[in-house]
Amino acid sequence: MVRALLLAFALCLSLSGADAQTADQSPPETLQTVLQRHADEVANPGRRSVSVVIEDLVASGQPNVATFLERWQDKGVFQRSSDGLFFYAKRQGSEYALTDMSTGDSAGTAAADMITEIRPNGGVRRVIGAALVQFQLSDPDPARRVAALDAISRSPDADQIEPLRASIDGEQDPELKRRKERLAGHLRARFGETTEDRIDAISALSSDLDVATRSVLNLILTTTSEVAAKLPEGVNVARVLKVGSDIPEAEAYARLVAADLAPRPVSDDEIKAALTANIREGRVGGLPVGQLGSRESRENAYDALAAQGAVPARVTAEIRTAALSSNVFYDAYADRDPQVTDAARTALDEVEARVARYQMIDIGMDALSLASIYFLAAIGLAITFGVMGVINMAHGEFIMMGAYTGYVVQLFIPDYTISLLVALPLAFAVTFGAGVAMERLVIRHLYHRPLETLLATFGISIALQQLAKNIFGTQARPLTSPGWLDGAWVINDVVQIANIRIAIFVLALIFLGLILFVLKRTRLGLEVRSVTQNPGMAASMGINPDRINMLTFGLGSGIAGIAGVAIGLYAKVTSEMGADYIVQSFMTVVVGGVGNVWGTLAGASLIGGLQKGIEWFNPSNTLAAQTYMILFIILFIQFRPKGIVALKGRAAGD
Amino acid sequence: MKQGFLSKNPSVLWFLAALGFFTLCVTVLSEAAGIGLISTSFVKTLGKTLCLCLVAVAMDVVWGYCGILSLGHFAFFGIGGYAIGMWLMYARTEIIVVKSLSAAAIPPTPEEITASVGQQIFGVVGATDFPWLWAFADSLFLQLLMVVLVPGLLALVFGWLAFRSRVTGVYLSILTQAMTLALSLYLFQNDSGLRGNNGLSGLQNIPGFEQTPQALISVWFFWASALALALGYVLFAWVVSGKMGSVVRGIRDNESRVRFLGYHVETYKLFVFTLTAVASGIAGALYYPQAGIINPAEIAPIASIYLAVWVAIGGRGRLYGAVLGAALVSLLSSWFTGGGAPNIPLGFYTIQWTDWWLVLLGLSFVAVTLFFPKGIGGLFDLIVRKGDQK
C-alpha cells in the first residue's frame, strides 16, 4: 500500500502542478469529493470524458483510487439518488448494503429504487483498465504485477511507457524488475518520443535474444510492398526490387495491376470463355472452332475479336515488359525514420547472428543426444557383430523386449522412479536370457555361415515382432518417465535440452565406461578378446570358446534390453520400434568400424551429427534427412569399407 | 548351341513343360474362357505369383549362385512397377481429361490437357505441376525403356561402387538394405514427385482397353507373366550353366581364388547384379498392373528380406527351387493372412492365423536354415538319388 501511495505521489508530481494546489485547500479532499467534481462523467461515462476523470483521480493522489477503478470497471459502484453520493454496494435481499469508499465502513442500506448502478460500456471499461495498469504494476501482489506486465506485452502502447518506468525503481523482485526493464526497453524502441531515445533503446536490445525482442525489432522493420513510376520522396525505402531476380515477373505485374498502373492481363481461362461466348456459325474471329486447339490460334482468334471491339484487348508481352521496366518496385518501411530502421536492422542482424550461434550449439546438443541413443542401440550389436562376427537381425527386437519389460514392470510398480530402477536390471536379465537361448539354440550351429545367421535371426525377428503384437496389441504402450526426468535444462531462450536426453547421454557414457572396463580390465574381457583374435589358440590355452561366445552374445543382447528401456522412455513402445533402429544400428557399427567400441562411438557420433546437420538445412523434412544420410553412408563405405576405426593387421581377419 | 544347352539341362525343359501346362490349365479354367472355375481375382493372384517367381529366380542367381545376398532386389522390382505405373496413370488420366474437356465448345489446347492431368494426378499431394521424373510419362515406349534402364543403371552404378571397393558378405547385404531404405524413404515424401505414400493407383485399367473386361485382361497379363518367367528362367539357366556359370559359382565359393586364377571378379559380379536387377524391374512392371496399386511401402526393406526367405525355403542354388519357394510361400502367405486358413481353437485360446502366420513363418524359416539348408529343392535331390539307387 505504501508503494501505491508513493507511486500516486510520484505521478502527482509528474503531472500538472495545478492539482497540487487543490490539495492544500480545506476541508481535506477525499475520493468522494473528487468524484463529485465529475459526478456526471462518473455516472454516465463516455469514452472521451472518462479520461479526464481518471486523470484527475490519479492526480488527486487518493490512496484508494485503484480500488475504485476496479469496482467501477466491474460495475460495483452505485450512486444514491437522494444526494448523488457514490458508494460501493452489494445486494442483500431486496436492498443494497452500501460501503463508504474512503473508509470502507458500512454506510447503511438502500432500497433498490433509491440507488442507480453505474454501468460503464466496453470502451470505457478498456480505458479504465488501461489506467488501472499503472496501479497494478506496483501492486503488492506479485501475481497481479505479472498479470499487468502480460497485459502490456499483449497490447503495447505508447502511454504505458511512463507508468512502467515509474514502477521500475520501486520493484523489489529482481526477476520482475528485469522483466519490467526489458519491457520498458521494448516500448521505448517502438514508441519512444525522440529518434535518439528510440535508437538508444534499440541498440540496448541488440544484446538480447528472446523471441519478444526479435518480434519488437521485426515490428519496427515491418515493410509494405509498393510500386510507383518513380521512387517517391520521404519514403523510408527498405530495398528496391529487381524484376526477375528479386520478384517474379508475374507477381510484379500483379502488383502493377493492383496499383492501377497497368491493364489487367487476360487469363487463358478468360480467353477461352470469351471465345466460347463469341462463336458465330462455328467460327470465332474468322477461325473455325475446330482449329482452336492450340494456345497460339486461340490468341489469334481473341486478337481478332479484340480488333472488332467485342472484347478488351489482350496484354501483349511488349506492353507487359514496358510496364514492368517503367515502374519501380520497392519495399517501404512502415516506420518513417531511416535512422531508427537502420539501427533496428543492425540490432536485428546482431541478435539473429547470436541466435544462429546458439542454434548451432542447440543442434550440437541434439546431435549429441541422438548419437547417444544410436550408441546405446548399436553398442550391443557392435559386441555381437564385431567380436563374434555374428549378424543379429533380432537385435532390434531385443531393444523392443527391453522396452516392453519396462512397460510391464510399470504395471506392477506404480512408482515410476522405483519401477525404472527395477526395469533396468530386469530388462538386462530378460534380454540376456533371450540372447543366451538364441545363441545356444540357433546361432551356435551357424558360425562361419554369416549370411545364414543373418537370415535365421531375421526369422526370429519377425516371429518375435509378431508375438509382441499378439501379446501387447498394435497400439503404442506408454513407458512413463519419472517426474524428475520430465523437465528440460533451459540455458537460454534458444538452447535447452530435455532432462531425459541428458539422462540417456549419461547412460550411454556409463555403458561406454562399463564395456571398456569389462573388455579391457576383467578376466572375461581378456577371454573375449582372445577368442576374437584366435579361437583355436584361445581354446588350447584352456579357454572355453563356447562359454565365451554364449556370454558375449548374452552381454550384447542384455545391453540392447537396457537401451530399449532408455529409448522407450522418450519414444513410444511398439512392436515395430526395434525395426526402426536396426538399420541405423547396423550402419553405426559398419561406419564406425567393426570390432571396436571406440569405432561404434565414432559411428554413432557421425550418424547422429549428420542427421541433425541435414535436418538443420531442411528442418521440415526428416524423411529427406534420413534419405540423404543413408546415401552419404553408402558413399562413405565406398571410401572406407572398414569403417572409421579400422582394425589393422591380423586382428582384421576376414 | 541352344540344343546343347538344353540337353545338358533337362530340368529347364521340365520346368518349361510344367509352366506351359499350368498356363494352359489356368487359361482354360478362367472366367475369360467361359468355365470360370478360377475367378478373375485368383487369375491375377496367380499372375502376380509368376512375377514374384521371376524375381525369386533373379535373387537365386545373385545369391544362390553368385553369393551376393542382395537385400535390394525388391527395390528394383518396385522401380519397374513405378516406371510402368507412371505411363498407365498418365495415359488413363489423359483419356479421362480429354473426354471431359471435349465437352466444351472449343477443343482443348495441349497446355490445358497437361495442366488438368497434373491437377488430377498430383492434387492429392497438393501439387499441380509435373515433376521432371514424369518427363517421358506420355510415351509407352520410353517408359518401357525406363523399366529396363532405371533398375539397370541403378544396379550398375551401385554395384560398380560396391564391388570396386571390395564390399562383400554381410557388409554388402547391409549396404543394399540401406539403398532400399533410402529409396523407400525418398518415395514416402510427398514432394518426391511420385505422390508420396499415396503411390500410384488405378493401374489395373489399361489405357486403350477400357471396354475389355478385366477377366480377359487378367488372362493376358497372366500369359505375359508366364512368358516373362519362361524367358527369364531360360536366360538365367543359360547364365549359370557352362563356363560362365562355373566362374560365378567359383566366386560364391571362394572369391579370392577365382581372382587369383585371373578372372575379373568384379565384372562378373557386376554383370550378374545388373542383369538380375533388370529382370526384377521387368517382373515389377508386370506385377503392378495386376496388383492395381503401388506405394513406397512395397519397397520397404522387409520386402527384399522376404524375397531372400522365399529363395532360402525353396532351395538356393537351383532355379526351380526359387520358383517353388516364391510360389509356395507367397500363396500360403495370402491364404493365411487372407483368412483362408481355419482358426484352431485350443479351448483356452484360439489361434487366429492372421495373427500367428508370421510367427509360424519366422520359426519355420529358422528351422529351414538350421535343418534343411537346401530347402524344398533338397527333397528333389532325395528322390533323384533314390531313383539312382534303384
Chai-1 contact restraints between the chains, C-beta under 6 A:
chainA,res_idxA,chainB,res_idxB,connection_type,confidence,min_distance_angstrom,max_distance_angstrom,comment,restraint_id
A,L275,B,I106,contact,1.0,0.0,6.0,A-B,restraint_1
A,T276,B,A105,contact,1.0,0.0,6.0,A-B,restraint_2
A,T276,B,I106,contact,1.0,0.0,6.0,A-B,restraint_3
A,I279,B,A105,contact,1.0,0.0,6.0,A-B,restraint_4
A,L292,B,I106,contact,1.0,0.0,6.0,A-B,restraint_5
A,L292,B,P107,contact,1.0,0.0,6.0,A-B,restraint_6
A,G293,B,P107,contact,1.0,0.0,6.0,A-B,restraint_7
A,G293,B,T109,contact,1.0,0.0,6.0,A-B,restraint_8
A,S294,B,T109,contact,1.0,0.0,6.0,A-B,restraint_9
A,R295,B,T109,contact,1.0,0.0,6.0,A-B,restraint_10
A,R295,B,E111,contact,1.0,0.0,6.0,A-B,restraint_11
A,I391,B,V170,contact,1.0,0.0,6.0,A-B,restraint_12
A,V442,B,V366,contact,1.0,0.0,6.0,A-B,restraint_13
A,H445,B,L370,contact,1.0,0.0,6.0,A-B,restraint_14
A,P450,B,V170,contact,1.0,0.0,6.0,A-B,restraint_15
A,L451,B,L69,contact,1.0,0.0,6.0,A-B,restraint_16
A,E452,B,T369,contact,1.0,0.0,6.0,A-B,restraint_17
A,L455,B,A312,contact,1.0,0.0,6.0,A-B,restraint_18
A,L455,B,T369,contact,1.0,0.0,6.0,A-B,restraint_19
A,A456,B,V366,contact,1.0,0.0,6.0,A-B,restraint_20
A,A456,B,T369,contact,1.0,0.0,6.0,A-B,restraint_21
A,F458,B,I305,contact,1.0,0.0,6.0,A-B,restraint_22
A,G459,B,G362,contact,1.0,0.0,6.0,A-B,restraint_23
A,G459,B,F365,contact,1.0,0.0,6.0,A-B,restraint_24
A,G459,B,V366,contact,1.0,0.0,6.0,A-B,restraint_25
A,I460,B,V366,contact,1.0,0.0,6.0,A-B,restraint_26
A,I462,B,L358,contact,1.0,0.0,6.0,A-B,restraint_27
A,I462,B,G362,contact,1.0,0.0,6.0,A-B,restraint_28
A,A463,B,V359,contact,1.0,0.0,6.0,A-B,restraint_29
A,A463,B,G362,contact,1.0,0.0,6.0,A-B,restraint_30
A,A463,B,L363,contact,1.0,0.0,6.0,A-B,restraint_31
A,Q466,B,L358,contact,1.0,0.0,6.0,A-B,restraint_32
A,Q466,B,V359,contact,1.0,0.0,6.0,A-B,restraint_33
A,L467,B,V359,contact,1.0,0.0,6.0,A-B,restraint_34
A,N470,B,D355,contact,1.0,0.0,6.0,A-B,restraint_35
A,V583,B,L181,contact,1.0,0.0,6.0,A-B,restraint_36
A,F586,B,I174,contact,1.0,0.0,6.0,A-B,restraint_37
A,V590,B,I174,contact,1.0,0.0,6.0,A-B,restraint_38
A,L623,B,L185,contact,1.0,0.0,6.0,A-B,restraint_39
A,L623,B,F188,contact,1.0,0.0,6.0,A-B,restraint_40
A,L623,B,Q189,contact,1.0,0.0,6.0,A-B,restraint_41
A,Q626,B,L185,contact,1.0,0.0,6.0,A-B,restraint_42
A,T627,B,A182,contact,1.0,0.0,6.0,A-B,restraint_43
A,T627,B,L185,contact,1.0,0.0,6.0,A-B,restraint_44
A,T627,B,Y186,contact,1.0,0.0,6.0,A-B,restraint_45
A,I630,B,A178,contact,1.0,0.0,6.0,A-B,restraint_46
A,I630,B,L181,contact,1.0,0.0,6.0,A-B,restraint_47
A,I630,B,A182,contact,1.0,0.0,6.0,A-B,restraint_48
A,L631,B,A182,contact,1.0,0.0,6.0,A-B,restraint_49
A,I634,B,A178,contact,1.0,0.0,6.0,A-B,restraint_50
A,Q638,B,L161,contact,1.0,0.0,6.0,A-B,restraint_51
A,Q638,B,S165,contact,1.0,0.0,6.0,A-B,restraint_52
A,P641,B,S165,contact,1.0,0.0,6.0,A-B,restraint_53
A,P641,B,V167,contact,1.0,0.0,6.0,A-B,restraint_54
